[in-house]
């Protein structure tokens, strides 16, 4: 990127903290009118459509076409400053430690009787970073472009879309990184009584750095599945699902080969009184080259509302990881959150044991969270993976203890239109890292994020 563009993005990232406050002007008039979702196709437009006293913003954003039909526009601008100290647990004197990320999304949403068209363009830019990854930069791309229509009691989606499923442990829009995860897919969903059904199939979009150069239906990877949700009683729910994946080539500590994997999962989630829970078990079978696959994970997340503003929680996960000539036991998290254990993203959900207590404080528009995480290798015969299943640490060692991580998040929502967030993570290397990386140093990661939504 040229120096002029670098300066523009740098100024934008630093000033977003101040300009974000301007987004609160309209929201102060009628906050309930504006409800923006993570995925903007899920935005609730009813408040603006039915409001008698429409602001100039309302008249620009939503155009009524009569009979509950509408055409709307919107988007978001997000700026991030990201800083690392000892990024790879080692000191690099000639390495840039901080960089700026900006993401622009702009969408149009046409809602008609029994038919819907949604299109969203994106531009994700990075300046000042030496090792740019595919999730950092994509200059101009189609993030979403799909049609939705009704067939009897079912809803059908066809096209490119950001997807999220259940707890989002295995399928997530990947909001943390600069480029979201999209799929070219076909899906069908319907409800029957207290059950919800969802079946789908497609191919993940592989981002490229240029302008409109992401291919549709990349044949190197495929994902398909079925998901069923049942309301048991009160606020208790049970999900049962199957996900199938095929990779032309994928790499583990065992090597690189073609993979066919079947994931069968059960999720129990809900709340009872002051308690909330979200527990999940996944079994994976299949083939990796000439080897069989037998992998699994068990995940628990329980939290308690100890006071009106205070919440205490505990997450813990057992995630398999073994390698041998005949069996691959490394769990594949498929398409998880890019920031699975915080935006520092040094460890991913494979070959891991994790204990993670946390405390959350909410007061008005302010939220603060402090968490402590401890990591061990599940198997000493396997390596350490990042969130996208890339190998981040490897080396012969009998040590299991990987690291301790202390994280903080401070978030302020000025309004539905604007937010500001600071996240920090400190990682203290354990015996395994110190053995495979002699002289390993403590790692510091900091991210300042500002976002405008409209």
Helices and strands as residue ranges (DSSP letters): H 3-19, G 20-23, H 24-27, G 31-33, G 40-42, H 46-50, H 56-61, E 62-66, E 69-85, E 98-112, E 115-127, E 138-151, E 154-161, E 183-192, E 195-204, E 221-233, E 236-252, E 255-272, E 275-288, E 291-304, E 310-319, E 327-328, E 352-363, E 366-376, E 384-385, E 391-393, E 401-415, E 418-429, H 431-436, E 443-453
